[in-house]
Amino acid sequence: MNDAPINYIDRTRAYYLALGYDNPYEWAHFEDVPFTSLEKPLTECRVSLVTTAALYHPDYGDQGPGAVYNSNAKFYEVYSMSVEGAQDVRISHLAIDRDHTTAEDQGAWFPLDQLKHAEAEGRIGEISKRFHGFPTNRSQKTTLAEYCPDLLARVQEDKADAVVLVPNCPVCHQSISLAARHLEENGVPTVLMGAAKDIVELAGVPRFLFSDFPLGNSAGSPNDLVSQKKTLGLALNVLAEAEGPRTTFQSPLVWRDDPGWKQDYSNAEKLTSAEIAAARTEFDTAKHIAQNKRAE
């Protein structure tokens, strides 16, 4: 039904099969889920932010609103940046929903400003001095062996009491789920704000705020501060109030009254043979660029 969440696992599997790739991706799945309780009230906690957005680099091509998928803007190491001042992060390197959102407002995927408001209002104790960028990699082995321990070390250096993690694309949701699990296994409470329910719940995370929005809007509607504040507030509620693992809360906010937008994302049934051929060429080109960049 149109009002049910998109099943991204089935949708992307059918899409890539239509493109001619006959080795369906195996998504991460765990039965056991770690859970770490907050050791003090959220009003006294130092909270870190983790994002899959990339720092803007002027030499990497179009990364602005409405940009096509830009694999040249991908990054392959965890990074950390100060939360002070204006931070320019982009999601052109990710498979967001480009039919129904333009990535014009970073507040829709990067809730740093809302976390600052939460700090000012006393909702949290304080924000960590740095936020952290987490790479999106289809290799679960690389994510678990390299990125997750690196992120944990940085979060521990920040002496964070809790972490808010925000993915964007389908693989982002898997990567961030693996990061949340690793943090919790090592004593750091987390909450994941996301829009791909099936991927997150298959991996298994401790706390999850699900927003039934197009990919690229895990932190609220673009250009809508009320939506963004509400979304972060709900995530903080989940962080503070969850009593055990696999706690999922669905945001009551809706993208629009007509849920027809859910039929468009990577839907092979809506593509002509010419569009499928073009998509295959685009994917192969992007993969080649990414492989070359990863080897640099």
Long-range contacts (C-beta under 8 A, 24 or more apart in sequence): 2-259, 2-260, 2-262, 2-263, 3-259, 5-197, 5-198, 5-210, 5-212, 5-262, 6-196, 6-198, 6-262, 6-265, 7-198, 8-170, 8-173, 8-196, 8-198, 8-199, 8-265, 9-198, 9-199, 9-202, 11-265, 11-266, 11-267, 12-170, 12-266, 14-268, 14-269, 15-266, 15-267, 15-268, 17-268, 18-268, 18-271, 18-276, 19-268, 19-276, 19-279, 19-280, 19-283, 20-280, 25-138, 27-174, 27-199, 27-202, 27-203, 28-140, 28-174, 28-177, 28-178, 28-202, 28-203, 29-202, 29-203, 29-204, 30-181, 30-203, 30-204, 31-204, 32-204, 33-181, 33-204, 33-205, 33-206, 33-245, 33-246, 34-181, 34-184, 34-185, 34-206, 34-245, 35-184, 35-206, 35-242, 35-244, 35-245, 36-184, 36-187, 36-188, 36-189, 36-206, 37-189, 38-161, 38-162, 38-189, 38-239, 38-240, 39-161, 40-161, 41-240, 42-123, 42-124, 42-125, 42-162, 42-236, 42-239, 42-240, 43-122, 43-123, 43-124, 43-125, 44-125, 44-161, 45-124, 45-125, 45-161, 45-162, 46-124, 46-125, 46-126, 46-127, 46-128, 46-158, 46-159, 46-160, 46-161, 46-162, 47-115, 47-124, 47-125, 47-126, 47-127, 47-128, 47-160, 47-161, 47-162, 47-163, 47-164, 48-127, 48-128, 48-130, 48-131, 48-132, 48-155, 48-158, 48-160, 48-162, 48-163, 48-164, 49-83, 49-110, 49-111, 49-112, 49-115, 49-127, 49-128, 49-131, 49-132, 49-163, 49-164, 49-165, 49-166, 50-131, 50-132, 50-133, 50-134, 50-151, 50-163, 50-164, 50-165, 50-166, 50-176, 50-179, 51-89, 51-109, 51-110, 51-131, 51-132, 51-133, 51-134, 51-165, 51-166, 52-91, 52-94, 52-133, 52-134, 52-135, 52-136, 52-166, 52-167, 52-168, 52-169, 52-172, 52-175, 52-176, 53-89, 53-90, 53-91, 53-106, 53-109, 53-110, 53-133, 53-168, 54-89, 54-90, 54-91, 54-92, 54-93, 54-133, 55-79, 55-81, 55-87, 55-88, 55-89, 55-90, 55-133, 56-88, 56-89, 56-90, 62-92, 63-90, 63-92, 63-93, 64-90, 64-92, 64-103, 65-102, 65-103, 65-104, 66-98, 66-102, 66-103, 66-104, 67-92, 67-103, 68-92, 68-98, 69-93, 69-94, 69-95, 69-98, 69-282, 69-286, 71-286, 71-287, 71-289, 71-290, 71-293, 72-289, 72-293, 74-135, 74-136, 74-290, 74-293, 75-133, 75-135, 76-135, 76-137, 76-293, 76-294, 77-135, 77-147, 77-150, 78-132, 78-133, 78-134, 78-135, 78-147, 78-150, 78-151, 78-154, 79-132, 79-133, 80-130, 80-131, 80-132, 80-133, 80-154, 81-130, 81-131, 81-133, 82-129, 82-130, 83-112, 83-116, 83-127, 83-128, 83-129, 83-130, 83-131, 84-129, 87-112, 87-131, 89-133, 91-168, 91-169, 91-216, 93-136, 94-136, 94-168, 94-169, 94-172, 94-215, 94-216, 95-169, 95-170, 95-171, 95-215, 95-266, 96-168, 96-169, 96-214, 96-215, 96-216, 97-214, 97-215, 97-216, 97-261, 97-264, 97-265, 99-214, 99-261, 99-264, 99-265, 100-214, 100-255, 100-261, 100-264, 101-214, 101-215, 101-216, 101-217, 101-222, 102-222, 103-216, 104-222, 104-223, 105-222, 105-223, 107-219, 107-220, 107-222, 107-225, 107-228, 108-216, 108-217, 108-218, 108-219, 108-220, 108-221, 108-222, 108-228, 109-166, 109-168, 109-216, 109-217, 109-218, 109-219, 110-166, 110-219, 111-164, 111-166, 111-193, 111-219, 111-220, 111-228, 111-231, 111-232, 113-228, 114-219, 114-220, 114-228, 114-229, 114-231, 114-232, 115-164, 115-232, 117-229, 118-232, 118-233, 118-236, 123-233, 123-236, 124-236, 125-161, 128-155, 128-158, 128-159, 128-160, 129-158, 130-154, 130-158, 134-165, 134-175, 134-176, 134-179, 135-175, 136-169, 136-171, 136-172, 136-175, 137-171, 137-175, 138-171, 140-174, 140-178, 143-174, 143-175, 143-178, 143-179, 144-178, 144-182, 147-175, 147-179, 148-178, 148-179, 148-182, 148-183, 149-182, 151-179, 151-182, 151-183, 152-182, 152-183, 152-186, 152-188, 155-183, 155-188, 156-188, 160-188, 161-188, 161-189, 162-188, 162-189, 162-190, 162-191, 162-239, 163-188, 163-189, 163-190, 163-191, 164-190, 164-191, 164-193, 164-232, 164-235, 164-236, 164-239, 165-190, 165-191, 165-192, 165-193, 166-192, 166-193, 166-194, 166-218, 166-219, 167-192, 167-194, 167-196, 167-218, 168-215, 168-216, 168-218, 169-215, 169-216, 170-196, 170-199, 170-215, 173-199, 173-200, 173-203, 174-199, 174-203, 177-203, 177-204, 177-205, 178-203, 180-205, 180-206, 180-207, 181-205, 181-206, 189-239, 190-239, 191-235, 191-236, 191-238, 191-239, 191-242, 193-218, 193-219, 193-231, 193-232, 193-235, 194-218, 197-248, 200-248, 201-246, 201-248, 204-245, 204-246, 205-245, 205-246, 206-242, 206-245, 206-246, 206-247, 207-238, 207-239, 207-242, 207-247, 208-238, 208-247, 208-248, 208-249, 209-234, 209-235, 209-238, 209-249, 209-251, 210-248, 210-249, 210-250, 210-251, 211-250, 211-251, 211-253, 212-250, 212-251, 212-254, 212-255, 213-253, 213-255, 214-255, 214-261, 214-265, 215-265, 217-255, 220-253, 221-253, 221-255, 227-253
